[in-house]
Amino acid sequence: MIYAKTPLTPAIRRAALLAWDVEGEGGRLHGGEESAAYRLGDRVLRIGPAVRGVAESEWCHAVARHAAAALPEAVAPLTTAEGATVVVVDGRPISCWPYVEGDWPDSDVPAQREAGARLLARLHRALAGCRTGPRPVPAFQESGLYGDPPEDAAGLPDPALDRWLARFHAGHPVRHPLHGDFYTGNTLARDGRIVAVLDWDETFVGAPELELAAAALEWGDDVTGPSKEFVAAYHEEGGTAAPLDDESLAQLVRHKLRREYAYFHKAARSGVAHDAEDLEYHRARVELFHRLRP
């Protein structure tokens, strides 16, 4: 996986000191395909891509703050004295977050997979009443979501999937903010318990069934597909998503896989050189897209 290599510059350090009174050595934290995160003491500075505007970042942060008010695991950004959560340095959005000790959970461990499902259910309940208005810029996951063939995934045409998505959303009107990228790499576990959900950059308003299906895949298996145990634990915990039959679960997962396909090619066009492991992962996900077709 390719991670962002954005440096922690002296200008960013100065801005962080002025905005949040944060300073320190600045160790790079693992992860982050578009944003780079650095730990400075008990704080984390996240340096976003130059293409992400302030309004978009602040909107996502407002969702995180709403979730954190009701869910201890939700990690929200700190505000400046003026109440902002973003400062801009050299065209990049900079935000400051509490540091949480922990490691990525292991989705192959049934207890941790179940804990992830239950956390997602509680997160959805926390976000069900969040009213933020439309996201200033559509999230990447939204392309093709409502039946319009996504132009950036022309290599995976599927008119039947497009029609199905349009029908599904017409029959599932519940919408509320979603985390947008709920996988193990955006959560942290400590002493066998998930203690944090991080990285709200992909937040958007959508049907909770969409995120449930996507998360069931991420916490499931690349070969066999989404984890039905994850789905069952989510519903047992009282998540907001409606029950999904096998076809609905498969088609919503296929939407996610098609967005992954688009992101892979977007990264390649931007100059990312995928290694052999990246190429094999991409091949396996495309194969799963075809195998899950109802």
VONU-509878 format. One record per residue (C-alpha): residue in three letters; chain; x, y, z; residue number from 0. Coordinates in Angstrom, 2 decimals. Example, Ala and Ser with C-alpha at 12.3 -4.5 7.8 and 13.67 -1.06 7.14 Angstrom:
2
<site code="ala" unit="A" px="12.30" py="-4.50" pz="7.80" pos="0"/>
<site code="ser" unit="A" px="13.67" py="-1.06" pz="7.14" pos="1"/>
% end
This chain:
294
<site code="met" unit="A" px="0.00" py="0.00" pz="0.00" pos="0"/>
<site code="ile" unit="A" px="1.25" py="3.49" pz="-0.89" pos="1"/>
<site code="tyr" unit="A" px="1.27" py="5.99" pz="1.97" pos="2"/>
<site code="ala" unit="A" px="1.54" py="9.78" pz="1.80" pos="3"/>
<site code="lys" unit="A" px="5.07" py="11.13" pz="2.23" pos="4"/>
<site code="thr" unit="A" px="4.12" py="14.70" pz="3.10" pos="5"/>
<site code="pro" unit="A" px="6.78" py="16.13" pz="5.46" pos="6"/>
<site code="leu" unit="A" px="6.22" py="17.93" pz="8.74" pos="7"/>
<site code="thr" unit="A" px="7.75" py="21.26" pz="7.72" pos="8"/>
<site code="pro" unit="A" px="8.94" py="24.12" pz="9.94" pos="9"/>
<site code="ala" unit="A" px="6.01" py="26.20" pz="8.66" pos="10"/>
<site code="ile" unit="A" px="3.52" py="23.53" pz="9.78" pos="11"/>
<site code="arg" unit="A" px="5.24" py="23.31" pz="13.17" pos="12"/>
<site code="arg" unit="A" px="4.94" py="27.07" pz="13.64" pos="13"/>
<site code="ala" unit="A" px="1.28" py="27.02" pz="12.67" pos="14"/>
<site code="ala" unit="A" px="0.55" py="24.16" pz="15.09" pos="15"/>
<site code="leu" unit="A" px="2.25" py="26.02" pz="17.93" pos="16"/>
<site code="leu" unit="A" px="0.20" py="29.15" pz="17.27" pos="17"/>
<site code="ala" unit="A" px="-3.13" py="27.38" pz="16.68" pos="18"/>
<site code="trp" unit="A" px="-3.05" py="24.61" pz="19.31" pos="19"/>
<site code="asp" unit="A" px="0.08" py="25.23" pz="21.41" pos="20"/>
<site code="val" unit="A" px="1.48" py="21.93" pz="20.13" pos="21"/>
<site code="glu" unit="A" px="5.18" py="21.21" pz="19.69" pos="22"/>
<site code="gly" unit="A" px="7.57" py="18.26" pz="19.94" pos="23"/>
<site code="glu" unit="A" px="9.79" py="15.93" pz="17.92" pos="24"/>
<site code="gly" unit="A" px="7.10" py="14.77" pz="15.48" pos="25"/>
<site code="gly" unit="A" px="7.23" py="11.02" pz="14.82" pos="26"/>
<site code="arg" unit="A" px="5.46" py="9.81" pz="11.67" pos="27"/>
<site code="leu" unit="A" px="2.55" py="7.49" pz="12.40" pos="28"/>
<site code="his" unit="A" px="1.89" py="4.45" pz="10.23" pos="29"/>
<site code="gly" unit="A" px="-0.79" py="4.67" pz="7.54" pos="30"/>
<site code="gly" unit="A" px="-2.42" py="7.43" pz="5.54" pos="31"/>
<site code="glu" unit="A" px="-2.79" py="7.16" pz="1.77" pos="32"/>
<site code="glu" unit="A" px="-3.64" py="10.86" pz="1.29" pos="33"/>
<site code="ser" unit="A" px="-3.00" py="12.48" pz="4.69" pos="34"/>
<site code="ala" unit="A" px="0.18" py="12.13" pz="6.74" pos="35"/>
<site code="ala" unit="A" px="-0.05" py="12.01" pz="10.55" pos="36"/>
<site code="tyr" unit="A" px="2.69" py="12.96" pz="13.02" pos="37"/>
<site code="arg" unit="A" px="2.67" py="12.46" pz="16.77" pos="38"/>
<site code="leu" unit="A" px="3.82" py="15.40" pz="18.89" pos="39"/>
<site code="gly" unit="A" px="3.52" py="14.36" pz="22.51" pos="40"/>
<site code="asp" unit="A" px="-0.13" py="13.67" pz="23.31" pos="41"/>
<site code="arg" unit="A" px="-1.32" py="15.26" pz="20.06" pos="42"/>
<site code="val" unit="A" px="-1.39" py="14.23" pz="16.41" pos="43"/>
<site code="leu" unit="A" px="-1.04" py="16.61" pz="13.47" pos="44"/>
<site code="arg" unit="A" px="-2.73" py="15.49" pz="10.27" pos="45"/>
<site code="ile" unit="A" px="-1.52" py="17.06" pz="7.04" pos="46"/>
<site code="gly" unit="A" px="-4.10" py="16.72" pz="4.30" pos="47"/>
<site code="pro" unit="A" px="-3.69" py="16.86" pz="0.52" pos="48"/>
<site code="ala" unit="A" px="-3.67" py="20.24" pz="-1.19" pos="49"/>
<site code="val" unit="A" px="-6.78" py="19.27" pz="-3.18" pos="50"/>
<site code="arg" unit="A" px="-8.90" py="19.13" pz="0.00" pos="51"/>
<site code="gly" unit="A" px="-10.46" py="22.49" pz="0.84" pos="52"/>
<site code="val" unit="A" px="-11.13" py="23.96" pz="4.25" pos="53"/>
<site code="ala" unit="A" px="-14.92" py="23.76" pz="3.94" pos="54"/>
<site code="glu" unit="A" px="-14.75" py="20.06" pz="3.09" pos="55"/>
<site code="ser" unit="A" px="-12.43" py="19.31" pz="6.02" pos="56"/>
<site code="glu" unit="A" px="-14.48" py="21.36" pz="8.49" pos="57"/>
<site code="trp" unit="A" px="-17.65" py="19.57" pz="7.37" pos="58"/>
<site code="cys" unit="A" px="-16.09" py="16.16" pz="8.01" pos="59"/>
<site code="his" unit="A" px="-14.75" py="17.35" pz="11.35" pos="60"/>
<site code="ala" unit="A" px="-18.21" py="18.54" pz="12.40" pos="61"/>
<site code="val" unit="A" px="-19.48" py="15.00" pz="11.88" pos="62"/>
<site code="ala" unit="A" px="-16.60" py="13.63" pz="13.96" pos="63"/>
<site code="arg" unit="A" px="-17.34" py="16.08" pz="16.76" pos="64"/>
<site code="his" unit="A" px="-21.02" py="15.12" pz="16.74" pos="65"/>
<site code="ala" unit="A" px="-20.09" py="11.43" pz="17.01" pos="66"/>
<site code="ala" unit="A" px="-17.56" py="12.08" pz="19.79" pos="67"/>
<site code="ala" unit="A" px="-20.21" py="13.79" pz="21.90" pos="68"/>
<site code="ala" unit="A" px="-22.06" py="10.47" pz="22.20" pos="69"/>
<site code="leu" unit="A" px="-19.43" py="7.80" pz="21.50" pos="70"/>
<site code="pro" unit="A" px="-16.22" py="7.60" pz="23.58" pos="71"/>
<site code="glu" unit="A" px="-14.35" py="5.77" pz="20.82" pos="72"/>
<site code="ala" unit="A" px="-14.93" py="8.53" pz="18.25" pos="73"/>
<site code="val" unit="A" px="-11.82" py="10.70" pz="18.04" pos="74"/>
<site code="ala" unit="A" px="-12.59" py="14.31" pz="17.12" pos="75"/>
<site code="pro" unit="A" px="-10.28" py="17.20" pz="16.18" pos="76"/>
<site code="leu" unit="A" px="-9.31" py="19.99" pz="18.54" pos="77"/>
<site code="thr" unit="A" px="-10.40" py="23.55" pz="17.82" pos="78"/>
<site code="thr" unit="A" px="-8.36" py="26.72" pz="17.66" pos="79"/>
<site code="ala" unit="A" px="-9.14" py="29.73" pz="19.86" pos="80"/>
<site code="glu" unit="A" px="-11.39" py="30.94" pz="17.02" pos="81"/>
<site code="gly" unit="A" px="-13.35" py="27.68" pz="16.95" pos="82"/>
<site code="ala" unit="A" px="-11.87" py="26.33" pz="13.70" pos="83"/>
<site code="thr" unit="A" px="-10.56" py="22.79" pz="13.29" pos="84"/>
<site code="val" unit="A" px="-8.35" py="23.52" pz="10.26" pos="85"/>
<site code="val" unit="A" px="-5.48" py="25.86" pz="9.51" pos="86"/>
<site code="val" unit="A" px="-3.95" py="26.06" pz="6.04" pos="87"/>
<site code="val" unit="A" px="-0.20" py="25.93" pz="5.49" pos="88"/>
<site code="asp" unit="A" px="1.24" py="26.01" pz="1.98" pos="89"/>
<site code="gly" unit="A" px="-2.19" py="25.11" pz="0.60" pos="90"/>
<site code="arg" unit="A" px="-2.64" py="22.04" pz="2.81" pos="91"/>
<site code="pro" unit="A" px="-5.31" py="21.63" pz="5.53" pos="92"/>
<site code="ile" unit="A" px="-3.71" py="20.95" pz="8.93" pos="93"/>
<site code="ser" unit="A" px="-5.69" py="19.59" pz="11.86" pos="94"/>
<site code="cys" unit="A" px="-4.83" py="18.55" pz="15.41" pos="95"/>
<site code="trp" unit="A" px="-6.19" py="15.48" pz="17.20" pos="96"/>
<site code="pro" unit="A" px="-5.73" py="13.70" pz="20.54" pos="97"/>
<site code="tyr" unit="A" px="-3.21" py="10.86" pz="20.41" pos="98"/>
<site code="val" unit="A" px="-4.71" py="7.47" pz="21.29" pos="99"/>
<site code="glu" unit="A" px="-2.45" py="4.54" pz="22.15" pos="100"/>
<site code="gly" unit="A" px="-3.32" py="1.31" pz="20.36" pos="101"/>
<site code="asp" unit="A" px="-2.80" py="-1.01" pz="17.42" pos="102"/>
<site code="trp" unit="A" px="-4.93" py="-1.98" pz="14.46" pos="103"/>
<site code="pro" unit="A" px="-7.36" py="-4.76" pz="15.43" pos="104"/>
<site code="asp" unit="A" px="-7.15" py="-8.10" pz="13.67" pos="105"/>
<site code="ser" unit="A" px="-10.30" py="-8.85" pz="11.69" pos="106"/>
<site code="asp" unit="A" px="-9.29" py="-12.52" pz="11.53" pos="107"/>
<site code="val" unit="A" px="-9.93" py="-12.74" pz="15.29" pos="108"/>
<site code="pro" unit="A" px="-13.68" py="-13.37" pz="15.70" pos="109"/>
<site code="ala" unit="A" px="-13.95" py="-11.37" pz="18.93" pos="110"/>
<site code="gln" unit="A" px="-12.32" py="-8.32" pz="17.35" pos="111"/>
<site code="arg" unit="A" px="-14.44" py="-8.62" pz="14.22" pos="112"/>
<site code="glu" unit="A" px="-17.55" py="-8.69" pz="16.39" pos="113"/>
<site code="ala" unit="A" px="-16.29" py="-5.71" pz="18.38" pos="114"/>
<site code="gly" unit="A" px="-15.84" py="-3.78" pz="15.14" pos="115"/>
<site code="ala" unit="A" px="-19.41" py="-4.55" pz="14.09" pos="116"/>
<site code="arg" unit="A" px="-20.83" py="-3.46" pz="17.43" pos="117"/>
<site code="leu" unit="A" px="-18.80" py="-0.27" pz="17.35" pos="118"/>
<site code="leu" unit="A" px="-20.14" py="0.53" pz="13.87" pos="119"/>
<site code="ala" unit="A" px="-23.71" py="0.00" pz="15.10" pos="120"/>
<site code="arg" unit="A" px="-23.17" py="2.40" pz="18.01" pos="121"/>
<site code="leu" unit="A" px="-21.50" py="4.88" pz="15.68" pos="122"/>
<site code="his" unit="A" px="-24.48" py="4.82" pz="13.33" pos="123"/>
<site code="arg" unit="A" px="-26.86" py="5.41" pz="16.22" pos="124"/>
<site code="ala" unit="A" px="-24.72" py="8.35" pz="17.34" pos="125"/>
<site code="leu" unit="A" px="-24.82" py="9.85" pz="13.84" pos="126"/>
<site code="ala" unit="A" px="-28.49" py="9.20" pz="13.10" pos="127"/>
<site code="gly" unit="A" px="-29.52" py="12.61" pz="14.44" pos="128"/>
<site code="cys" unit="A" px="-26.60" py="14.57" pz="12.95" pos="129"/>
<site code="arg" unit="A" px="-27.83" py="17.30" pz="10.59" pos="130"/>
<site code="thr" unit="A" px="-24.89" py="18.87" pz="8.79" pos="131"/>
<site code="gly" unit="A" px="-26.35" py="19.75" pz="5.40" pos="132"/>
<site code="pro" unit="A" px="-24.78" py="18.44" pz="2.18" pos="133"/>
<site code="arg" unit="A" px="-21.06" py="17.77" pz="2.04" pos="134"/>
<site code="pro" unit="A" px="-19.38" py="20.69" pz="0.20" pos="135"/>
<site code="val" unit="A" px="-17.63" py="18.29" pz="-2.19" pos="136"/>
<site code="pro" unit="A" px="-19.05" py="14.81" pz="-2.92" pos="137"/>
<site code="ala" unit="A" px="-17.09" py="11.96" pz="-1.37" pos="138"/>
<site code="phe" unit="A" px="-15.27" py="9.54" pz="-3.65" pos="139"/>
<site code="gln" unit="A" px="-17.61" py="6.71" pz="-2.60" pos="140"/>
<site code="glu" unit="A" px="-20.65" py="8.63" pz="-3.87" pos="141"/>
<site code="ser" unit="A" px="-19.78" py="8.37" pz="-7.56" pos="142"/>
<site code="gly" unit="A" px="-22.16" py="5.89" pz="-9.19" pos="143"/>
<site code="leu" unit="A" px="-23.99" py="5.30" pz="-5.94" pos="144"/>
<site code="tyr" unit="A" px="-27.44" py="6.31" pz="-7.16" pos="145"/>
<site code="gly" unit="A" px="-27.43" py="4.58" pz="-10.54" pos="146"/>
<site code="asp" unit="A" px="-25.41" py="6.88" pz="-12.78" pos="147"/>
<site code="pro" unit="A" px="-22.59" py="4.85" pz="-14.38" pos="148"/>
<site code="pro" unit="A" px="-19.33" py="6.12" pz="-12.81" pos="149"/>
<site code="glu" unit="A" px="-17.09" py="7.54" pz="-15.54" pos="150"/>
<site code="asp" unit="A" px="-13.92" py="6.77" pz="-13.59" pos="151"/>
<site code="ala" unit="A" px="-14.75" py="3.03" pz="-13.51" pos="152"/>
<site code="ala" unit="A" px="-15.53" py="2.55" pz="-17.20" pos="153"/>
<site code="gly" unit="A" px="-13.38" py="-0.59" pz="-17.15" pos="154"/>
<site code="leu" unit="A" px="-15.99" py="-2.30" pz="-14.94" pos="155"/>
<site code="pro" unit="A" px="-19.27" py="-1.54" pz="-16.72" pos="156"/>
<site code="asp" unit="A" px="-22.32" py="-3.09" pz="-15.09" pos="157"/>
<site code="pro" unit="A" px="-25.67" py="-1.59" pz="-16.17" pos="158"/>
<site code="ala" unit="A" px="-27.52" py="-4.16" pz="-14.05" pos="159"/>
<site code="leu" unit="A" px="-25.68" py="-2.95" pz="-10.93" pos="160"/>
<site code="asp" unit="A" px="-26.44" py="0.67" pz="-11.87" pos="161"/>
<site code="arg" unit="A" px="-30.15" py="-0.09" pz="-12.16" pos="162"/>
<site code="trp" unit="A" px="-30.12" py="-2.08" pz="-8.92" pos="163"/>
<site code="leu" unit="A" px="-28.47" py="0.79" pz="-7.00" pos="164"/>
<site code="ala" unit="A" px="-31.10" py="3.23" pz="-8.26" pos="165"/>
<site code="arg" unit="A" px="-33.92" py="0.91" pz="-7.14" pos="166"/>
<site code="phe" unit="A" px="-32.28" py="0.18" pz="-3.79" pos="167"/>
<site code="his" unit="A" px="-31.94" py="3.82" pz="-2.83" pos="168"/>
<site code="ala" unit="A" px="-35.48" py="4.59" pz="-3.93" pos="169"/>
<site code="gly" unit="A" px="-36.66" py="1.94" pz="-1.48" pos="170"/>
<site code="his" unit="A" px="-34.29" py="2.82" pz="1.38" pos="171"/>
<site code="pro" unit="A" px="-34.82" py="6.50" pz="2.18" pos="172"/>
<site code="val" unit="A" px="-32.99" py="6.61" pz="5.55" pos="173"/>
<site code="arg" unit="A" px="-29.90" py="8.82" pz="5.26" pos="174"/>
<site code="his" unit="A" px="-27.45" py="10.08" pz="7.85" pos="175"/>
<site code="pro" unit="A" px="-23.71" py="10.78" pz="8.02" pos="176"/>
<site code="leu" unit="A" px="-21.47" py="7.73" pz="7.67" pos="177"/>
<site code="his" unit="A" px="-17.83" py="7.35" pz="8.63" pos="178"/>
<site code="gly" unit="A" px="-17.10" py="6.49" pz="5.00" pos="179"/>
<site code="asp" unit="A" px="-14.04" py="4.27" pz="5.50" pos="180"/>
<site code="phe" unit="A" px="-14.72" py="1.96" pz="8.42" pos="181"/>
<site code="tyr" unit="A" px="-11.96" py="-0.64" pz="8.26" pos="182"/>
<site code="thr" unit="A" px="-9.39" py="-1.95" pz="10.75" pos="183"/>
<site code="gly" unit="A" px="-6.79" py="0.65" pz="9.72" pos="184"/>
<site code="asn" unit="A" px="-9.06" py="3.46" pz="10.89" pos="185"/>
<site code="thr" unit="A" px="-9.62" py="1.91" pz="14.31" pos="186"/>
<site code="leu" unit="A" px="-7.33" py="1.17" pz="17.26" pos="187"/>
<site code="ala" unit="A" px="-7.45" py="-1.63" pz="19.81" pos="188"/>
<site code="arg" unit="A" px="-5.83" py="-1.90" pz="23.22" pos="189"/>
<site code="asp" unit="A" px="-5.96" py="-4.81" pz="25.66" pos="190"/>
<site code="gly" unit="A" px="-8.34" py="-6.65" pz="23.34" pos="191"/>
<site code="arg" unit="A" px="-10.84" py="-3.78" pz="23.12" pos="192"/>
<site code="ile" unit="A" px="-11.40" py="-1.29" pz="20.28" pos="193"/>
<site code="val" unit="A" px="-10.74" py="2.13" pz="21.77" pos="194"/>
<site code="ala" unit="A" px="-10.79" py="4.52" pz="18.82" pos="195"/>
<site code="val" unit="A" px="-12.27" py="5.18" pz="15.40" pos="196"/>
<site code="leu" unit="A" px="-10.17" py="7.64" pz="13.39" pos="197"/>
<site code="asp" unit="A" px="-9.85" py="9.43" pz="10.04" pos="198"/>
<site code="trp" unit="A" px="-13.09" py="11.10" pz="9.03" pos="199"/>
<site code="asp" unit="A" px="-11.92" py="12.39" pz="5.64" pos="200"/>
<site code="glu" unit="A" px="-14.31" py="10.17" pz="3.67" pos="201"/>
<site code="thr" unit="A" px="-17.42" py="11.00" pz="5.71" pos="202"/>
<site code="phe" unit="A" px="-20.58" py="11.57" pz="3.70" pos="203"/>
<site code="val" unit="A" px="-24.36" py="11.35" pz="4.05" pos="204"/>
<site code="gly" unit="A" px="-25.79" py="8.09" pz="2.79" pos="205"/>
<site code="ala" unit="A" px="-27.81" py="4.98" pz="3.53" pos="206"/>
<site code="pro" unit="A" px="-26.33" py="3.12" pz="6.52" pos="207"/>
<site code="glu" unit="A" px="-26.80" py="-0.18" pz="4.66" pos="208"/>
<site code="leu" unit="A" px="-24.05" py="0.95" pz="2.29" pos="209"/>
<site code="glu" unit="A" px="-21.49" py="1.33" pz="5.07" pos="210"/>
<site code="leu" unit="A" px="-22.58" py="-1.87" pz="6.78" pos="211"/>
<site code="ala" unit="A" px="-21.94" py="-3.84" pz="3.58" pos="212"/>
<site code="ala" unit="A" px="-18.60" py="-2.13" pz="2.93" pos="213"/>
<site code="ala" unit="A" px="-17.44" py="-2.72" pz="6.50" pos="214"/>
<site code="ala" unit="A" px="-18.56" py="-6.36" pz="6.38" pos="215"/>
<site code="leu" unit="A" px="-16.22" py="-6.76" pz="3.41" pos="216"/>
<site code="glu" unit="A" px="-13.31" py="-4.93" pz="5.08" pos="217"/>
<site code="trp" unit="A" px="-13.68" py="-7.01" pz="8.23" pos="218"/>
<site code="gly" unit="A" px="-14.37" py="-10.14" pz="6.19" pos="219"/>
<site code="asp" unit="A" px="-12.22" py="-11.97" pz="3.64" pos="220"/>
<site code="asp" unit="A" px="-10.89" py="-11.08" pz="0.19" pos="221"/>
<site code="val" unit="A" px="-11.72" py="-14.57" pz="-1.06" pos="222"/>
<site code="thr" unit="A" px="-15.07" py="-15.39" pz="0.51" pos="223"/>
<site code="gly" unit="A" px="-16.37" py="-11.83" pz="0.60" pos="224"/>
<site code="pro" unit="A" px="-18.26" py="-9.96" pz="3.33" pos="225"/>
<site code="ser" unit="A" px="-18.57" py="-11.40" pz="6.83" pos="226"/>
<site code="lys" unit="A" px="-22.15" py="-12.33" pz="7.64" pos="227"/>
<site code="glu" unit="A" px="-21.08" py="-12.64" pz="11.28" pos="228"/>
<site code="phe" unit="A" px="-20.15" py="-8.96" pz="11.16" pos="229"/>
<site code="val" unit="A" px="-23.59" py="-8.11" pz="9.79" pos="230"/>
<site code="ala" unit="A" px="-25.34" py="-10.20" pz="12.43" pos="231"/>
<site code="ala" unit="A" px="-23.39" py="-8.60" pz="15.30" pos="232"/>
<site code="tyr" unit="A" px="-24.14" py="-5.14" pz="13.91" pos="233"/>
<site code="his" unit="A" px="-27.89" py="-5.79" pz="13.90" pos="234"/>
<site code="glu" unit="A" px="-27.77" py="-7.41" pz="17.34" pos="235"/>
<site code="glu" unit="A" px="-26.18" py="-4.19" pz="18.63" pos="236"/>
<site code="gly" unit="A" px="-29.03" py="-2.14" pz="17.15" pos="237"/>
<site code="gly" unit="A" px="-27.45" py="-0.35" pz="14.19" pos="238"/>
<site code="thr" unit="A" px="-29.57" py="1.91" pz="11.99" pos="239"/>
<site code="ala" unit="A" px="-29.20" py="-0.12" pz="8.78" pos="240"/>
<site code="ala" unit="A" px="-32.13" py="-2.25" pz="7.66" pos="241"/>
<site code="pro" unit="A" px="-31.62" py="-6.02" pz="7.29" pos="242"/>
<site code="leu" unit="A" px="-29.88" py="-7.01" pz="4.05" pos="243"/>
<site code="asp" unit="A" px="-30.70" py="-10.06" pz="1.99" pos="244"/>
<site code="asp" unit="A" px="-27.87" py="-11.84" pz="0.17" pos="245"/>
<site code="glu" unit="A" px="-28.40" py="-9.95" pz="-3.09" pos="246"/>
<site code="ser" unit="A" px="-28.42" py="-6.55" pz="-1.40" pos="247"/>
<site code="leu" unit="A" px="-25.27" py="-7.32" pz="0.58" pos="248"/>
<site code="ala" unit="A" px="-23.48" py="-8.51" pz="-2.55" pos="249"/>
<site code="gln" unit="A" px="-24.52" py="-5.55" pz="-4.73" pos="250"/>
<site code="leu" unit="A" px="-23.58" py="-2.94" pz="-2.13" pos="251"/>
<site code="val" unit="A" px="-20.22" py="-4.65" pz="-1.71" pos="252"/>
<site code="arg" unit="A" px="-19.79" py="-4.59" pz="-5.49" pos="253"/>
<site code="his" unit="A" px="-20.35" py="-0.83" pz="-5.47" pos="254"/>
<site code="lys" unit="A" px="-17.49" py="-0.52" pz="-2.99" pos="255"/>
<site code="leu" unit="A" px="-15.26" py="-2.78" pz="-5.07" pos="256"/>
<site code="arg" unit="A" px="-15.94" py="-0.69" pz="-8.16" pos="257"/>
<site code="arg" unit="A" px="-14.93" py="2.43" pz="-6.25" pos="258"/>
<site code="glu" unit="A" px="-11.71" py="0.65" pz="-5.20" pos="259"/>
<site code="tyr" unit="A" px="-11.09" py="-0.10" pz="-8.88" pos="260"/>
<site code="ala" unit="A" px="-11.53" py="3.59" pz="-9.70" pos="261"/>
<site code="tyr" unit="A" px="-9.19" py="4.64" pz="-6.89" pos="262"/>
<site code="phe" unit="A" px="-6.49" py="2.21" pz="-8.05" pos="263"/>
<site code="his" unit="A" px="-6.50" py="3.71" pz="-11.53" pos="264"/>
<site code="lys" unit="A" px="-6.71" py="7.26" pz="-10.17" pos="265"/>
<site code="ala" unit="A" px="-3.56" py="6.59" pz="-8.14" pos="266"/>
<site code="ala" unit="A" px="-1.80" py="5.09" pz="-11.16" pos="267"/>
<site code="arg" unit="A" px="-2.64" py="8.15" pz="-13.28" pos="268"/>
<site code="ser" unit="A" px="-1.18" py="10.39" pz="-10.56" pos="269"/>
<site code="gly" unit="A" px="2.15" py="8.57" pz="-10.81" pos="270"/>
<site code="val" unit="A" px="1.84" py="5.96" pz="-8.07" pos="271"/>
<site code="ala" unit="A" px="3.92" py="2.88" pz="-8.91" pos="272"/>
<site code="his" unit="A" px="2.04" py="-0.13" pz="-7.55" pos="273"/>
<site code="asp" unit="A" px="4.22" py="-3.02" pz="-6.41" pos="274"/>
<site code="ala" unit="A" px="3.52" py="-6.71" pz="-6.93" pos="275"/>
<site code="glu" unit="A" px="1.50" py="-6.96" pz="-3.72" pos="276"/>
<site code="asp" unit="A" px="-0.68" py="-3.99" pz="-4.73" pos="277"/>
<site code="leu" unit="A" px="-1.27" py="-5.50" pz="-8.16" pos="278"/>
<site code="glu" unit="A" px="-2.24" py="-8.88" pz="-6.72" pos="279"/>
<site code="tyr" unit="A" px="-4.63" py="-7.25" pz="-4.24" pos="280"/>
<site code="his" unit="A" px="-6.22" py="-5.25" pz="-7.07" pos="281"/>
<site code="arg" unit="A" px="-6.59" py="-8.41" pz="-9.19" pos="282"/>
<site code="ala" unit="A" px="-8.24" py="-10.28" pz="-6.31" pos="283"/>
<site code="arg" unit="A" px="-10.70" py="-7.45" pz="-5.64" pos="284"/>
<site code="val" unit="A" px="-11.71" py="-7.23" pz="-9.31" pos="285"/>
<site code="glu" unit="A" px="-12.21" py="-10.99" pz="-9.35" pos="286"/>
<site code="leu" unit="A" px="-14.41" py="-10.70" pz="-6.26" pos="287"/>
<site code="phe" unit="A" px="-16.47" py="-7.99" pz="-8.00" pos="288"/>
<site code="his" unit="A" px="-17.30" py="-10.44" pz="-10.77" pos="289"/>
<site code="arg" unit="A" px="-17.75" py="-13.45" pz="-8.46" pos="290"/>
<site code="leu" unit="A" px="-20.32" py="-11.66" pz="-6.27" pos="291"/>
<site code="arg" unit="A" px="-22.56" py="-10.75" pz="-9.21" pos="292"/>
<site code="pro" unit="A" px="-26.04" py="-12.12" pz="-8.37" pos="293"/>
% end
